[in-house]
């Protein structure tokens, strides 16, 4: 318990006092009772020191505030469920239930994923951890007990899309091991669904875990393997996305020439027009505006002064509902201004980025802001 709560709190840069204030603010927003301020201070200290058992009610509040699962919060290890000796009736019951998952149920699963995606980009991932955990569990259960390929494929495809979303939310919340496991689940589901586009997307996003862990060169290899996996059979929007991801990984890995080549390939491949959703790959949001922001991010990492032009163009055209992406864009602008030694402008954008990262609870963006702030 102590390690789980303490690590989740410190990942957000919160003191124990800040956590107490967040609990009180949550209680006011949700019209629920919590202990007094003085008592909460004692509770937080004792929870972290292992001297007080965390109740389910407070665990529910902390999961939403910190964006962690119950097992991560409590530091628990889930024990495998023992199978009964004579469990055939229960097994057949679950197989029958999975077999009854028809097109309408799969549509409902996908609609739930889309709702969680919308909430995530506007409000951040931290408050969605319980909903996402339950959603993945329902999809996994449906897939585990589906027998025939005709029943498995649509559920597996829905699980692949939901798992990559859950994985990216975990990266944003600083839960890198959870992110890795979700990407492994997404890859298995994509293979089960015989969907190379979903497999390539999961592989390329998983490269970001390697990059965050300090292995960008390995991330480059994984993205390139993802591109080979889908080849020219993938949609133009997905191929542009993969090129852009490769450009970013190469920039992190100190491969500027490779990065620029991949960026040029992305710009040459992206379909024209404002549409950003791929009908064959709903997990992808990419159009010229999004790619301009991505280009600016990569150029900023390469120390190119032209990054500012791309980033301000993206800022002007960005959909305001992409709150977390906007935090990243302000961070990118701060980076670009720092490269040009324009410190006042950098400070302005860092202040806005910090505000938006706090609003969405993004640990990943807050870390970027902190690293850039140290250079001012």
N, C-alpha and C positions, 0 to 999 in steps of 0.2 A: 504493500500500500504506500509506504513512505516514498519509495523511489518513483513509483508511477505518478503520483500527484506532484511531487517536487519537480520532476523532469518536465512534465507538461506545463507547469506554472513558469518555470525558468525559461522554457523555450519561447514563451511569449514576452519574456522580459518583465514579468510581473513580480512584484514583491508580495509577501504574505498579506501586507496591508492592502495592496491593490486587489488581490483576490477577494478579500473580505468585502471591499467596496463593490466589486462586480457581483458578488452573491446578493448583496443588499439591493443593488439596482435591478437584478433579475427578479427578485422577490416583488419589488414595486411594480415592475412592468407586467408581471403575471399574477398579481394580486394573490400572493401566497405568503404564509408566515415563515419567518426564519428566526433564529436566535438573535439576541441583542448583539451589538457590535463587539462588546467586550467578550461575550461568550464565543462569538465566531472567531475572534483572534485566538482564543485558547483552542477551539476545535481544529482550526487549520494547523496550528503548531503540533497538536497531538496526533492528528491524522498523518502528518508528514513524519513524525517520530515513531509511529507505530504504537502509540499509547492509547488511541481511541479507535474503535471500530467505525468505519464509515457506513452510515445508514443508507438504505436504498433511496430514500427521498433526497438526501444531499448528493448522493452519487449521480442521480438524474440531473440535478442542477449543474454539477461540475462537468459532466459529459458535454452538456450543451455549451457551457462557457469555454471549455478548453479544447473541444473537438477531438476527444479521445473515446475509444471504446471502453466498455466496462472492464474488460480484461486488462487493458493498458492502464486504466486508472487504478485498479486494485492490485496490479502486478500478479494477477491470478493465472494459473495454467489450467486450461480446460481439460478435464479428464474425459477419455473416450467413453461413450455410452456402451455399457455391456449389453450384448445381444442375448436375448432369451434363448433357451435351448429349443423351444418349440415356438418359433416366431413366424411361422409361415402365414398365418392368417393376417397378422399385422403387415407383413411384407406385401402380400397380395393386395391388401387394402390400399397401401401406398402406391403400388404399381397401377392399380385401377384409377386412383385419383390423378396420378400423373398422366395416364392415358386419356383422361377426360379434358386435359388442358387443350382447348381448341384455339382457333384463330382469334376469337374475341378475348380470351384470357391473355394471349400473347400481346394483343393490342393494349390491353390494360397494363401489362407489365411495362411495355414501351412508353405508355403515357405517364406512368409513375416515374420512369427514368427521366423523361423530358421535364416533368415538373421539378424534380430534384435538381436537374441541370440549370433550370431557370432560376430557382431559388439560390443555388450556389453562386452563380455569376453576379447576382444582385446583392446577396447578403453574406456570402462567404460559406465555407464548409463547416465551421465549428459547430453550429447549431443543428446540423443535419446528420450527425454521426449515428444516432439511434435509428432514424428513418432509413438511412442507407444500409446499415447493418441488417435490419429486418428485411429490406427489399432484396438484398443479395441472398439472404438465407432462403427466402421463398423461391427465388429463381433456381438456386442450387438444388433445393429439394425437388422441384419439378423436374429438373434435368436428371438428377441421380436415379430417379425411379421411372423415367421414360424409357421404354424398351426399344421400339422401332425407330429407325432413322427418320421416318416421316414425322414422328412426334418430337424427336430430339432436336432436329436442326433449327426450327424456329425458336425454341426455348434457348438453345445454345447461343444463337445469334443475339437474342435479347440479353443474355447473361454477359456476353462479350462486351456489348456496349455499356451496360451498367457497371461492369467491373473496371473498365478503363476510367469511367467517371469517378468511381469510388477511389481508384488509385491516385488520380490527380488531386482529389480532395485531400487524401492522406499526405501527399507531398506538400500541399499548401499548409497543412496543419503541423508539419514537421514530423509526421509518423512514417519514417522512411521504410521500416521493416514491413509495416502494414501495406504500404504502397507497393513494395516488391511482390508481396504475396498476392495482392489483387491483380497485378499485371500477369503473374503466372497463371492465375485463374482465368483471366481474359484470354490468354494465349491458348490454354487448353480448350476453352469454350469455342474459340474461333476455329481451331482445328476440327473440333467435333461438328461444327456447323459447315465445314468445308468452305470457309470464307477468308480467302487470302488477304483481302483488303483490311478486314478487322484484325487479322493476325499481324500484318505489317504495321498498322497503327499502334497496336499494343506494344510491339517490339520497340518502335521508335520512341514512344513515350517513356518506356522503361529505361531508355538511355539517359533520361533526365535524372533518374535515381542514381545511376552511376556517376553522372556529372556532379550532382550535389554531394556525392560521397568522395569526390576528389579523383575520379577515374574518367576524365573526359575522353581520353584516347580510346578507351574501351567502349565508351558511348558512341564514338564515331564508327567503330567497327559494327556495333549493333544496328545503328541506323542504316548503314550501307547494306548490311545483311537484310534488313527490312525492305529496302528498295529492291534488292534482288528477289526477295520472296514474292513481291507483287508484280515486278517487271513492268511491261507496258500494258498489262491487262487491267490495272487499276484506273480509276477515273483521273482526269487531268487535275482536279482539285486536290485529290489525295497525293498525287505525284508531286505537285507543287509544294504541298505541306511537308512531304518527306525531304525534298531538296532544301527547304528552309530550315528544317530541324537539323539536317546535316551541316548546313552553313553555321548554325549556332554552336553545334558541338565542336566543329573545327575551330571556331573562334576561341572557345574555351580551351581547346587543346593546343593552342599556339600554332595553328596551321593556316595562316592568313590567305595564301594563294588558293588552297582547297576551299576555304570558306567563301571567297569571292566567286569562284567557279560555281559552287553549289547555289549561291544566292542568285547569280545570273540565270542558272537553270530554272530556279523557282519563278523568277520574273518572266521568263519566256514561256512557262507552262501554265500559269494561273489563267483560268478562263476570264474573259472580259465581262464587265457588268457588275452591278451592286450585289447580286445574289451571293450569299456566303454559306448556305447549307448545301451539302452534297446529298442528293436524293438516295444515292447508294451507300452513303457513309455519314449518318446523321451526327456522328461524334465530331465531325470536322466543321469548324467555322473558319472560313478563309475566303477573302476577296481582296481586291486591290488595296483597300484601306488597311485591312489587317496585315497584309504583306508589307505595306509601307512601314507600319510600326515595327514589324519583325526585322525588316531591312535596317531601320534606324538602330534597333537594339544591337544587331550584329556589327554594324559600322562603328557604333560607340565602343564596343569591346575591342575592335581593331584599331581604335584610336583615330578614326577617320572623321575629320571635321564636318563632312557632308551629312553626318548622322542627324544633325539638328534639323535640316530641311525636311527629311523624311518624317521625323517624329512630330514636328509641328503640323505637317499635313495630315498625319494620322490622328492627332489630337482633335483637329478641327472637324474631321469626318466621323469620329468614333461614336458608335451607338451608346448613349448614356446609361443604358441598362447593364453594360459590361463594367461593373464597378471595380472588380478585382483587376481586370485587364487595364483599366484606367490608372489604377495604382501602379501597375508595372510600367505603364507608359510614362508617368511622371518620374518614376525612378530612372528609366532609360534617358529621359531628357536631362535629369540631374547629372547622370554619367557623362552624357555628351557635352554638357556645359563645363564640367570639370576638365574634360579633355582639352577644351579650348581656354582653360583658366578663367572662365567667366563665373566667378564664385558667387556673386549675388544671385544670378539666375539659378545656379545649381541649388543654392539654399532655398529659394522659393519653391522649386519643384520637389525637393526633399521634404519640405514641410507638408505639401499637399499629398505626397505619396505616403508619408507616415500617417496622416489623418485617414486616408482611404484604407490603408492596410489595417489600421486599428478598427475601422468600421466593419471590415470583412473578417477580422481575426486571422489574417494571413501571416503565418510565421515565416514563410519563405520570403515574402516581400519585405517584412520587417527586418530580416537579416540583411537583405540587400541594402535597405536604407541605412542600417547601422554601419555597414562596411563603407558606404560612400560618405556618410557623415564623418567618419574617422579621418577622411582625407581633407575635410574642410579646415 
